[in-house]
Amino acid sequence: MAPQRLTVLLLALILCWAGTLQAQTLGIRYQLGESTNDARYSYFLTILNMALEATRHDYGPYQLIRSETGTSQQRAFELVSSGQGLDIFWGMSSIRREHLAHAVPFPLMRGLLAVRVPLVPKNRTQIFNDIDSVKALSALTAVQGAGWPDTRILRHNGLPVLTSSRYESLFDMLRRGRADYFPRSVMEVWDELNSPLGQDLSISSKLLLVYKAPIYFFVHKDNHALAERLQVGLERLWKSGRFNSLFFSRPEIRKALALINNRGYQVIRLSAPWRLPSLDKVQDAYWLPLPAQAREQRR
């Protein structure tokens, strides 16, 4: 065979081999934050990477592809559930979300998402001094994202809620006095306070709201392979101790645990308007229990 023909043949084989490798690499399109000040997603993206790495040997290589534009939480879910534009979503679960998409039943925040501290204007922190029941709290108005499952939970408990589809607008509504408080996860509030979002805002030192609301990875209903890979990866991270190593190393989680162990907080437990089918698949050990010494509310 002539050297020139051999070179062409080798080049063709290399290109074919490279194309095969590329075809075998799983591309996973994920969402950006809801704004440039939204730092909540770094934790979930880290876990996603870890779960995929833990399963690389079994399931093959992967490539995470970041969305070029930010989108609202509700819109991101719709893109995943419809199979258009995004392959994975992370967010609070609800009956609707579990019906329209495939939930991976592993609580990524171990329940801390649903331990909420009121974010309030700095000059109004005293409004929670005498709040010791759901009935008393119903005299105040909360602000939440449109389409967030939290909104339905608050309203289910008789609590007034104003909504906005824009994440940053929620903080502006609070500053302008359109609402009295913005319930934020004890894990995610710290980055918000340290960003422009938290300007002139503070957290209440008197009240915690608690409800059962896991945050999961969601994929398209027919994407069983990715759902299985994520479940296997998360379970491996848990059994190896790597999940908790990451979890307890995060400064926002250490701050959250210090806050909920504060005996001075009044705890108001809220009920959800649904029973999630996924909860039966979640191991009890995955949940982080609320400290027993926390004072409970009167209904």
LINZI-V25572 format. One record per residue. RES is the residue in one small letter. SS is DSSP state (H for helix, E for strand, C for the rest). PHI is phi in radians with two decimals (NA if undefined). OMEGA is omega in degrees with one decimal (* if undefined). Layout:
res;ss;phi;omega
RES;SS;PHI;OMEGA
RES;SS;PHI;OMEGA
This chain:
res;ss;phi;omega
m;C;NA;-178.3
a;C;-1.13;179.8
p;H;-0.96;-178.4
q;H;-1.15;179.2
r;H;-1.16;178.9
l;H;-1.12;178.7
t;H;-1.09;179.3
v;H;-1.10;-179.6
l;H;-1.12;179.5
l;H;-1.12;178.6
l;H;-1.10;178.7
a;H;-1.12;179.1
l;H;-1.14;179.5
i;H;-1.11;179.3
l;H;-1.11;178.1
c;H;-1.13;179.6
w;H;-1.12;178.8
a;H;-1.13;178.9
g;H;-1.15;178.3
t;H;-1.15;177.9
l;H;-1.06;-179.3
q;H;-1.12;-179.3
a;H;-1.17;-177.8
q;H;-1.48;179.1
t;C;-1.40;-178.5
l;E;-1.38;175.7
g;E;-1.58;-178.2
i;E;-2.17;-179.2
r;E;-1.53;-176.7
y;E;-2.21;-173.7
q;C;-1.46;168.1
l;C;-1.47;173.3
g;C;-1.17;-177.4
e;C;-1.34;175.9
s;C;-2.80;179.4
t;C;-1.18;178.7
n;C;-1.67;-176.7
d;C;-1.56;-177.0
a;C;-1.71;-173.3
r;C;-1.15;-167.5
y;H;-1.43;-177.1
s;H;-1.07;179.7
y;H;-1.09;-176.5
f;H;-1.22;177.9
l;H;-1.17;176.6
t;H;-1.10;178.7
i;H;-1.11;179.0
l;H;-1.03;177.9
n;H;-1.03;-178.4
m;H;-1.12;-179.3
a;H;-1.15;179.1
l;H;-1.23;177.3
e;H;-1.13;-178.7
a;H;-1.16;-178.5
t;C;-2.06;-178.1
r;H;-1.03;-177.4
h;H;-1.08;-176.8
d;H;-1.45;-169.1
y;H;-1.90;176.2
g;C;1.71;-178.1
p;C;-1.23;-179.3
y;E;-2.54;174.5
q;E;-2.44;176.1
l;E;-1.48;-176.3
i;E;-2.05;-176.9
r;E;-1.37;174.1
s;C;-1.07;-176.7
e;C;-1.38;-178.4
t;C;-2.30;175.4
g;C;-1.28;179.6
t;C;-2.64;178.4
s;C;-1.20;179.2
q;H;-1.02;-177.8
q;H;-1.13;179.7
r;H;-1.15;178.2
a;H;-1.05;178.3
f;H;-1.10;-179.4
e;H;-1.09;178.4
l;H;-1.14;178.1
v;H;-1.23;-176.0
s;H;-1.15;178.7
s;C;-1.63;-179.8
g;C;1.27;-175.8
q;C;-2.16;170.6
g;C;1.69;179.8
l;C;-2.30;-179.9
d;C;-1.83;-176.1
i;C;-2.52;178.6
f;E;-2.37;170.9
w;E;-2.18;-177.8
g;E;-3.13;-179.3
m;E;-1.14;-179.5
s;C;-1.48;174.1
s;C;-2.71;177.6
i;H;-1.01;-178.8
r;H;-1.06;-178.2
r;H;-1.14;179.1
e;H;-1.27;176.9
h;H;-1.38;-173.5
l;H;-1.60;-178.1
a;C;-2.44;179.7
h;E;-1.68;178.1
a;E;-1.47;174.0
v;E;-1.64;-168.1
p;C;-1.32;174.0
f;C;-2.42;-176.4
p;C;-1.25;-170.6
l;C;-1.16;178.6
m;C;-1.96;176.6
r;C;0.95;177.5
g;C;1.66;-177.8
l;H;-1.18;178.0
l;H;-1.00;-174.2
a;H;-1.70;166.7
v;E;-1.78;-167.6
r;E;-1.98;175.1
v;E;-1.99;-179.4
p;E;-1.21;170.2
l;E;-1.60;-173.0
v;E;-2.44;171.0
p;E;-1.05;-175.4
k;H;-1.00;-177.2
n;H;-1.54;-177.3
r;H;-2.27;-179.0
t;H;-1.09;-177.2
q;H;-1.26;-176.0
i;H;-1.13;-179.7
f;H;-1.70;-175.6
n;C;-1.02;-175.9
d;C;-1.96;178.8
i;C;-1.47;-178.8
d;C;-2.32;-179.6
s;E;-2.76;176.1
v;H;-1.08;-179.7
k;H;-1.07;179.4
a;H;-1.15;-179.9
l;H;-1.17;-177.4
s;C;-1.17;175.8
a;C;-1.36;-179.8
l;C;-1.89;-178.5
t;E;-1.96;178.3
a;E;-1.65;172.1
v;E;-2.15;-178.9
q;E;-2.60;178.6
g;E;-1.30;175.6
a;C;-1.13;-179.3
g;C;1.53;177.3
w;C;-1.28;175.5
p;H;-1.02;178.8
d;H;-0.97;-177.7
t;H;-1.05;178.8
r;H;-1.14;-179.9
i;H;-1.12;-180.0
l;H;-1.08;-179.4
r;H;-1.16;176.6
h;H;-1.05;179.3
n;C;-1.61;176.4
g;C;1.39;-178.0
l;C;-1.74;179.2
p;E;-1.14;-177.6
v;E;-2.43;167.6
l;E;-1.82;-175.7
t;E;-2.24;171.9
s;E;-2.56;178.3
s;C;-1.47;179.9
r;C;-1.81;-177.5
y;H;-0.96;-176.5
e;H;-1.16;-179.7
s;H;-1.11;-178.9
l;H;-1.07;179.3
f;H;-1.26;177.7
d;H;-1.13;179.0
m;H;-1.03;179.9
l;H;-1.20;-179.6
r;H;-1.09;-177.5
r;C;-1.47;176.6
g;C;1.39;178.1
r;C;-1.31;177.0
a;C;-2.46;-176.3
d;C;-1.64;-175.9
y;E;-2.75;179.2
f;E;-2.25;-179.0
p;E;-1.15;-179.0
r;E;-2.09;177.0
s;E;-1.06;178.6
v;C;-1.13;177.7
m;C;-1.61;-171.8
e;C;-1.69;-173.5
v;H;-1.20;-173.1
w;H;-1.20;177.6
d;H;-1.11;179.3
e;H;-1.17;178.8
l;H;-1.13;-177.6
n;C;-1.54;179.1
s;C;-1.97;176.1
p;H;-1.01;178.7
l;H;-1.06;-174.1
g;H;-1.55;-179.2
q;C;-1.00;178.3
d;C;1.15;179.4
l;E;-2.05;179.2
s;E;-2.60;176.3
i;E;-1.84;177.1
s;E;-1.27;176.8
s;E;-1.74;-173.7
k;E;-2.06;-166.5
l;E;-2.43;169.3
l;E;-2.22;172.8
l;E;-1.86;-176.2
v;E;-2.31;172.7
y;C;-2.61;-178.0
k;C;-1.57;-177.2
a;C;-2.72;-179.7
p;C;-1.30;170.4
i;E;-1.90;-174.5
y;E;-2.12;158.6
f;E;-1.42;174.1
f;E;-2.15;173.5
v;E;-2.28;178.7
h;C;-1.04;-175.8
k;C;-0.96;-177.4
d;C;-1.59;-177.8
n;C;-1.55;-176.6
h;H;-1.14;-177.3
a;H;-1.12;179.7
l;H;-1.21;178.1
a;H;-1.05;179.4
e;H;-1.13;-179.6
r;H;-1.06;180.0
l;H;-1.13;179.4
q;H;-1.10;178.8
v;H;-1.08;-178.9
g;H;-1.10;179.9
l;H;-1.13;178.8
e;H;-1.14;177.1
r;H;-1.16;177.7
l;H;-1.09;179.6
w;H;-1.17;-176.9
k;H;-1.14;-179.4
s;H;-1.41;-177.3
g;C;1.53;-177.0
r;H;-1.24;178.7
f;H;-1.09;-178.8
n;H;-1.20;175.4
s;H;-1.06;176.1
l;H;-1.18;-175.1
f;H;-0.97;-174.9
f;H;-1.43;176.9
s;H;-1.49;-176.3
r;C;-1.29;-178.1
p;H;-1.06;-179.6
e;H;-1.18;178.6
i;H;-1.34;176.1
r;H;-1.09;176.9
k;H;-1.14;179.6
a;H;-1.10;-178.9
l;H;-1.17;176.8
a;H;-1.11;-178.6
l;H;-1.20;-175.7
i;H;-1.30;174.4
n;C;-1.54;178.3
n;C;-1.31;-177.3
r;C;-1.17;-176.0
g;C;-1.38;-176.7
y;C;-1.49;168.8
q;E;-1.46;-179.0
v;E;-1.90;175.1
i;E;-1.96;179.1
r;E;-1.57;178.1
l;C;-1.93;177.7
s;C;-1.69;177.7
a;C;-1.66;-179.7
p;C;-1.46;-177.7
w;C;-2.67;170.4
r;C;-2.07;-175.2
l;C;-1.27;177.0
p;H;-1.02;-176.0
s;H;-1.17;-173.6
l;H;-1.07;179.1
d;H;-1.20;-178.3
k;H;-1.72;-177.1
v;C;-1.62;178.3
q;C;-1.15;-179.0
d;H;-1.01;-176.4
a;H;-1.14;-178.2
y;H;-1.23;-177.8
w;C;-1.42;173.7
l;C;-1.64;-175.8
p;C;-1.24;173.0
l;C;-1.25;-178.7
p;C;-0.94;-175.5
a;C;-1.14;-174.6
q;C;-1.36;-179.6
a;C;-1.11;-178.8
r;E;-1.33;-178.6
e;E;-1.55;-176.8
q;C;-1.56;167.7
r;E;-1.73;178.1
r;C;-1.28;*
